[in-house]
Every structure is written in C-alpha cells, then in structure tokens.
Amino acid sequence: MALLSTSFPWRAGNQFQLHVDGEIFYPKMLHAIQNAQRTICLEMYLCNSGKVFSEFRDALIAAAQRGVSVQLSLDDFGSLQLNNHDRVQLANADIAVRFYNPIRWRRGFRNLLRNHRKALIVDDCIAFTGGAGLTDEFRYDSDREPAWHDVMLEMHGPVVTDWQYLFEKTWDGLPTQRRHSLPIQQPISAADGLQGSGRVVTAFGPQAHHVLQSLYRRIKAADRRVWVVTPYFVPSWQLRHRLIKAARRGVDTRILVPGIHTDHPSIQQASRRYYANLLKHGVRIFEYRPRFIHMKIALCDDWVTIGSTNFDRWSVRWNLDANQEVADINFVTQMVGKLDLDFSQSIELQQHDWLRRPWHQRCTEWVTGLLERLSGRLK
C-alpha cells in the first residue's frame, strides 16, 4: 500500500470558492463530472447507498460511457454501507474502482488504517476537497434540510496539480483486478487574474502529520484570531497547550464543536473533559445548535486550512488525510463571514456554569476520556 506523507510548496495564482452544505456543493461537484472531457478522479471515505450516491454513480457511469477516464478510490471501511446493487453497477461500467486497505481479520490493528481523504479532480483543472462524504446526511433530511452541516472547497489553478499527484500516488498502491493507467499529466501554470496562494498538506501518522505541524506554527504566530472548527474535539496536549498560550496573549481563540446533535455521543463526552481547563485560560468554546456540524476548518489571522482532518488523536494515529491551506484575503473574508454566522447560531459555554455541571456528567466524561486515551494507544 503506497502511502504519501509530504507537503507541497506554496503556489500562487489559484482561485478558491467555498460551498456551504450539500444542496450547494453536491450540484457543483456533479456539474464538474457532467462536463468532464478527459479524466475524473474521485477519492472518498464515507460512501453510503442512497440518493446522493446514486446521483454520483449515474454521473460517473455516464462520463465513462462518453469516453472519460474515471477512477474511483474508496476506503473499504468507509464504504461498508455501499450495497451490492451499487457495487455491481460500478463494476459493469467502464470505471476503475479500488478499495483502500480491505478489511482482513488477520491484519489486526492494521485494519484501523483508513484513507479519510475527500477529493474530486476533473480534467486536471478543477478540484474539490472538504469534510463531506457521499451520503444522504449531507443533503436530505425529514424536514428537507441536511442533517449534517459541512463545506467543500472548489479550487482552480496550480494546486490542482498537487491534488492530482496525491491521488495518483495513493492509487498506484491500491489493489485492483485490472490495470488502468492514468493519462500523462501536463503541468498547470498560474492563470492570469488568479492571485490566491495555496498549499496542499498531508497527514499520515504522528511523525508525518504535516497538517497539524503547520497548524501549530500558525497558532504560535497568530496575533488576532485562532478559530478551530471540528466535529470531534479530542485534542493532543500540544494543541491544547498552543490554544491556551494564544488565548493568554490576547488572541481571539475559539473552538466550535457540535452541540446536542452529534453522530458520536461518546466522543463528545470524551472531548468535554478538556473544556474546564481551556475555559479557565480564556479559550472560548461554542456548541453549534441547529444541526450536526461536521466541518474541519482552522483559521489563524489571514490563513485557513480546510480538508478532511479532524484534529483529534485518533485521526493523527490512524487516518490518511489531506488539507488545503489558503492565504487569500478575499477567501479569508468569506470564511470569516461564514464562521461568524455559525458562531451566532451557537451557545457559548461559560466557565462558571460549566463548573456547576452535575457529578454524573463529570463521571461520564472521565470514563469516556479514559477509553479514548486507551484507544489512542493501540498499535
């Protein structure tokens, strides 16, 4: 299994656009697939059979039928809820499908190694990344509002080359029943009028977690704001230490996490054991109320990182992740406005109220925190 743990250089001349929630970003992604002329590379962790996956399946099949080279890389565990009908449909189409790290009981803890990245690259000229998978939770709900709140980043420019390269390096190491070579990639030059600077960063294992290493440096250098959004806030000591130091020197330091809506209540309980100390040192914690917030974003002054990384200890040890860093004032302004809206729809926790929470809640947090630490040490 080929693993790529590296960071790419900063590249100027890009265009970045933020798409909020599935009713916006899924049609954008499908439009790119439907207009593909040469290649489609789709890499996804969570894929469940349903309306959303059916739309993408049909679009990919139609692209393959008109002669587009289609490569679909899915995580084996993340796609367990992909039914036989969908698998047969893909197998019968002229689509190359590969599954990352197929689950085999004899592999033991190696089964925990997962490809958590989310990326779509079309014709080497447009790419998408973010936190969403291909599941109905991001688009359909009983009230016609997506149950999960997330974003995807659309990219044009030189960084697309790096996402293509990242896909190919992982693709080369995945098992398949047939040979399918990717076309030779032509280098992409900076387009006139696209001034956004960006860098692709990857993560696999504590010693090669370039996403977090970059975030640590940005938090240390920040003098105005450090905002972190994550659905699973189980941070390392290094991250907690840097957040506290930022708050102590007067930086607007905030954490945005799920409130009453979450897909993993035990992880939420484990995360809450860290709140008291963070609140004590001036870190502001907000719980998002309307829906389950699934975004993975960090904003430090005029720098943003967005992608698949959850910033938790489990991800650091077991997940293959990738993020897009952006240093573009127009995009940062858009991101600040979007997060301001999310903060306004959240409840800010207050230290004096938090210290009065019931003893049984503290006990639950302690037990789940202990289990989380034990699981993080699995090898």
N, C-alpha and C positions, 0 to 999 in steps of 0.2 A: 504494500500500500504506500504510494508516494505521498509524502507529506511536505508541504511547503510552509516554512516559518521564516518569513522575511518581511522587510518593509521596503516599500518602493520610494523613489525620490519624489520631492515636491515637483509638481508640474503646473505651469501657468497655462492660461488660455482655455479654461473649461467653463461650462455653463451648468449650474445646479438648480434644480427645481424641486421643491418639497410638495408631496401629495399626501393629504391627510385623510385617513380612513379608506376602507375597501371600496366604497361606492365611487371614490375618485381614482385611487391608484390601480385597481384591477382593470378598469376600462383603458387606462393609459398603457398598461403593460400589454393588454390584448391587442390594442391598436398597433403597437410596435410589432407584435408577432404577425398580425394580419398583413402588414406592409413589408415584411421581411423579403429580401431579394436573394440572399445568399446563405446566411448562417443564423441559427438560433441556438444559443447555449443557455440552458436553464438549470440552475442548481438550487435545490430546496431541501429543507429539513422536514418541516411538518406538512404532510400531504394526506388529506382525508377525502374519501369519496363523498361527493355531494355536488351541489350546484356549481360552486366555484371551480372545483377541479374539472368538472365536465366541460365547462366553458374553455378552460385552458387545454384540456385534452383534445377537444374538437378543433381548436385553433391550431394546435401543433400538428395534428394529422392533416389538416387542410394545407398547411405550409409544406409539409413533406410531400404531399401529392402534387404540388406545383413545382417541385424540384429543389426546395430549400433544404440544406443540410441541417438536420435537427439532432441535437444531443441533449439528453435529459439525465441529469445526475441527481439521484435521490438518496437520502440517508435510509438505511434499511430499517432502523428502529422507528424513525420519524414517519415512515410510510406504511406502518403495520396496518393502519385502517384504510388502506387502499384496497378495494375489493377486487375479486377475480375478474369481473367484467371490465373494469378499467385497465387492469394489467393485460388482459387479452387484447383489448382494443389497441393498446400501445404496441404490443408485441407483433400484431398483424400489420401495423403501419410501418412505413419506411423511416422509423425513428430508432436511433441508438439509445438504449436505456441501460444505465448502470446503477448499481446499488452500493453505497459506501458501507464497508465493514459489515457484511452479512452476519447476522447473529448465529453463533455456533456455541453450544454449551461448553464444548471442550476448550474454548478460548478464555473462559473465566472472566476476570475483570477487564480483559481487553474488549469485551462486548460493550463496555461503558464508553469507549472512544467513539464519538459521534461527529459527523460533519454537520455543524449547526449553521453554516453559511446560507445566505439567501441572495441570489444574484440572477439577473437576466441580462444577457448580452446579445444584441441583434446587429448583424451586419458589421460588426467591429466599429460601430459608430454611435450606439446608444446603449446605455446600461442602467439597470435599476438595482438598488440594494436597500435593505432596511430590516425590520423585525418580523414582517408578516410571512406566513406560510400560505399554502393553497388549501384553505379550509373555510367552511361557511361562517365560522365565528367572526371572521373579519368583515363580513358583508351582510349576512342575513340573520335576523332575529325575529321573534314573535311580534314585536312592535315595529318591524321594518327598519330597525336601527341596529347597526352591528353591535354585537355583544362585546367585542374587543376593540379598543381604541389604539391605533397604530399609524405609522407613517412609512412611506417609501420615498427614496431619493432617486430622482431621474438625473442622469449625467450625460453630457456630450463633451467631447474633447479628448485630450491625450490620456486622461486617467482611464478611459475605456480600454485602452491597450493593456493596461495593468490588470484590469478585471478579466480580460480575455486570457492573458497569460496565466493568471491564478487558476482559472477554470481548467485550462489545458494541463497544467502540472498535476492537478489532482485527478483529472480524467485519465491521464496516462497510467495511473496506478490502480485503477478500478477494474475488477474482473468483469468480463463480458463473454458472450457466446459467439461474438463475431467481431471481426476487425472493422473499425470505422475511423479513418484518418481525418483529422481536421484540415481544412484548407490552409495553405501558407498565409500567414497574417502579414499584411502590409502595415508599416509604421504609420501612426496617425500624427500629423503635425498640428501645432496650435492654430486654431482658426481665427481669422480676423474678427475682432469685436468680442471675443470670449476671453475675459480677463480673470476669471475665477481661478484661484490657486487651490490645488488639492493633492492629497497623498493617500494611497491605499496602504493600510497597515493590517497585518495578520496576527493570528494568535493560535498557538498550539502548545500547551504545557507551560508550567511556571517559568521555565528558563527562556522561553521564546514567546512570551506574551507581549508583543510589541504594542498592542492596543492599550494595555494598562500602563506599560512603561511610559508611553507617550502621554497618557492622561496624567500620570504622576508629575511629570515635568511641567505640564501646563498648569496644574493646580498650584504647584510651588511658585510659578512665575506670575500667577493671576493677581491683579490689584483692584479689580472691580467686582467681578462675579464668578462664581463657580456653581453651576446648576447641573445636577445629575438626575436623570430620569431612568428608572429601571423597574421592571415588574418583580424582580427577585433580589431584594437588597440584603445579601448576606456577605458583607464586605470583608476583605482581608484587613489585618491590623495596619498594613501600610496605607491602605486607602482611608481608613478611619483616622489615622494619625494626620494625614495630609489635609483632610477636610477640617479637622479641628484646628490645625495650625492656620489654615486660611481664614477661618471664622475669627480666630483670636487677633489676627492682624487687620480686621475690619472689612474683609471681603464679604460680599453678599453671598453666603454659602447656603444652598438649598438642596434638599433631596425630595423628589416627587415619586411616590410609590402608590400602589393600589390601596384603596380603602376597603369598603365592605364587599367589593366584587374582586374575586381572585380565583384562579384555577388551581392554586396550590395553597390551601389554608395553612398547612404545616410549615411551609417555607415562610409565609408571612409571620407566623408566630415566632419562628426562629429569628427573623430579622428584628423583631421588636425588642429583643433583649439588648440591642445596641442603642436604642433610642435615648435612654436616660442620660448616658454619658455624652452623646452628641448634643442633645439639647442643653445640657449643663454648660457646654463650652461655646454655645452660640450658633450651632448649626440648626437651620430651620428645616423642619420636616413637614411635608404636606401629604395628605392622603386624598387621592382623586376619587370623587364620589359617583359621577354619573354611570361609569362603566368600568370594566377591567382595562387598566392602562397597560399596554404591552410594549410600549416604546423603549428603545435602548439608545439614549442620547446623553451626551455631556457637552456643556457649553462653558468655556472659560474665556472671559473677556470677548475677543472677536474671533474665536476659534471654536469649531464644532467637530465632534466625532459622532458618527451615526452608522449603524450597521446591525450585526447580529449579536454583539457581545453583551452579556447580561451583567458584567462587573461583579459576579459572585464567585465564591471559591470553587463551586462545582464546575462552572464553566472554565475557570482557569486551569483546572487539572485535566478535564476530560474532553472539552469541545474544540473542534476546529472552527475558528471564527475569522471574520474579516470585517473591517470598518473602513468607511471613507472619511478622511479628515478634510475639512473645508476651511479656508481662510479667505473669505469674500464678504465684504461689508454688506452688500445687498442681501446675500443669503442669510447672514447673521441677523440682520434686521428682521427678516421674515421669520426666522426661528424664534427670536425674542418675542415677537408678537404672538406667535402660536403658543409658546410656553406661558406667556402672561395670561392667555385665555384659560389654559389648563389650571394654572395656579388659582385663578379666580373661581374655578369650579371645584376647588379642593378645600378641605378643612386643615388649617394649620394646628399642629399639636403644640400645646403649651406645657412647659416644664412642670409647673405647679400642679396642673391637672394630671399629667402623666404619672407623677409620683404617688398619686392617690388611687391608682388603679387597683382592683381587687387582688387579694393574695392568690386566688386560684388562677387568675390570668398570669401573674408572675410565675407561678409554678409551671404552667403550660409552656411559657416562653423558655424557662430554664431547661425543661425536658427536651423540647424540640431543638433548642440550641445545642444541647449535648449530642443528640443524634446527628445533627448537621455536621458538627465537628468530627465525629467519628466517621461519617460517610466521606467527608473530605479527605480523610487519611487513607482511604482504600487504595491499594496498589495492585 
